[in-house]
Amino acid sequence: MRRKDREVTTVDGIKEILDSCKTVCIAMIDGSAPYVVPLNYGYEMVDGKLTMYFHSAKEGRKIDILKNNNKVCFTTFSEGEPIFTETPCNSGYYYSSVIGEGTAEFIENPSEKKHALQKIVEHQMGKRFEFTDGQADSVCVFKIISKTYSGKRKPSANSYRSAL
């Protein structure tokens, strides 16, 4: 990372950013062309390994791409307020982001699918929901496992978050 002063180096700092965001953009390779799709997610962090969970229809372009090449990269970010200065080159935004890369794996086991769906609902809605086998079977569920991710933040002086 070029700007070490903005690097988020702690797991708690990464989790704080992931908790504040609701959408992640996943980049894939469709043959020789890039393809990016925004998705809602849930996640868990165990021993420094980030696992992000997603659900979707059982068919479509994204599913076809991931079946052919499961290597992905992702980013999630939250925008803060804009920074305006006398010089446009010094203007910008306060922000926080997590980027990473990993592999996508489809989840077929019903109990693991329900666990993934629970993580998504907990993250998106802040509620716990018990899924039935039928509900879990009605959607495609996949996860991205990443050991390679980083966080970055440019906090404002008025930010309620700490600069981790």
N, C-alpha and C positions, 0 to 999 in steps of 0.2 A: 504494500500500500504506500503510495507516494506521500500522502498527508498523514503521517504518523500521529500528529496532534489531534486528528479527528477519529482515529481508530478506536473502536469499542473492543476491549480486550477480555472482558470478563463474561462468563456464561450468563450471569445475572443481567448484565447489560444487553446481551444479545436477546435474552428472553423478554426483557422490557420492551425492546423494539418489536419483536414478534407479537407480543401481547397487544401492542398499540395498533397494529396493522390488521386488516381483515382480508386483503386480497394479495395474492402473489402472482407474478407473471412467470410462466414457465416457457423457456425457449428450447425448441427441439429442432432437429434437422429432418426435413422431408425430402429425401433424395439428396439433391444438391442445394436446396433452398431452405433458409431459416423459416421457422414458424413459431409464433409466440401467442400464448393464450393466457388471459387473466382468469384466476380461479379463487374461490373461497377455500380456506384451509383450516385444519386443526394441526396441532403438533405436539410432540413431546421430545424432551432432551434427556438422554440417559448416558451417563459417563462421557459427556462431550460429543456424543453422536446425535445429530438432529434428524428426526424423522417427521416428515410433513405428510399429512393425509388429505386425500381429495376424493370427491365422488363426481360421477358424470353419467351420461347415458352410456349404454353398453356398446354403442357403435358410433362411429364418426371419424373424422380426420385425425383428431388427437389420438384416439385409441389405435388407429392404424399405424400412425407414425411411431408411437411408443412400442408397439409390437415388433416393428422393424428395427428400431434403434432406441434403446432405453436410456441412453446418455442424455442428460439434460443440464441446463443451468437455470437459475431462478433468481428473482429479486423481489423484495417487498420493501416498501418505503412509506414514510409519512411526511407530508409537507408541513412546514411551519409557516410562519409569516415571512413575507418578502423583506429583503434588505435593499433599501434605496440609498445610494450615495451620490455625491456630485459627479463622480466618474462612473459611467455605465459599466465599465469593465470590473469595477469593485462591487457592483450590485449582485444580488442573487437571492437565495432562499436559505432559511434555517431548515434542516431536515434530519432524518435518521433513516438508515437503511440496513438491510442484511442482504448479501448476495452469496451465492454458493453454487456448487455443482454436485451432481450425484447421479444415481441410477434410479429409474422408476421400476417398481415391481407391482404387478397386479396382485390383489389379495382375493383369494378364493375361499379360504377357510371361513365359515359363517361366524364363529366367535371373534376372529380377528377383524372381520368386516364390521361387525357391530361395535367393537372397540374403536375402530377408526372413525366410524360415523359418530360415536359418542364424543370423541375428541373434537371433531368438526363442530358439532352443535355446542359443546362447552365453550369453544373458542369464539364462535360467531354470536352466540346468544347468551352466554354466561349461565346456561342451564344444563342440567343433566337429564338425559332422555334415554329410556330403554328401548332399543329397537328389536323388532321381531325378526325371525328368520326370513319371513316373507318380504319385509321391508328391505332387509339387507340384500336379498336375492334380486330385488327389482332394479338395482343400480350397479354400475361398475365402480369399484373402489380400488384405488391404487395409492402407493406411498412413494415418496422420494427419500432415500437414505443418503445423508450427506455427512461426511467427516471434514469436508473442505468448504468452509463458509467464513465470512467475516462481517463485521459490523462497522458502520461509520456514522458519525453524527457531527452536525454543526449546530450546537445549541445556542439559543439566544440568551442574552443576559437575564431576560425575564422568564426563561424557561423553568417550568416546575420540575423538569427532569434534571438529574445531575449529568455532568459531562463525564461519562465513563470511558 
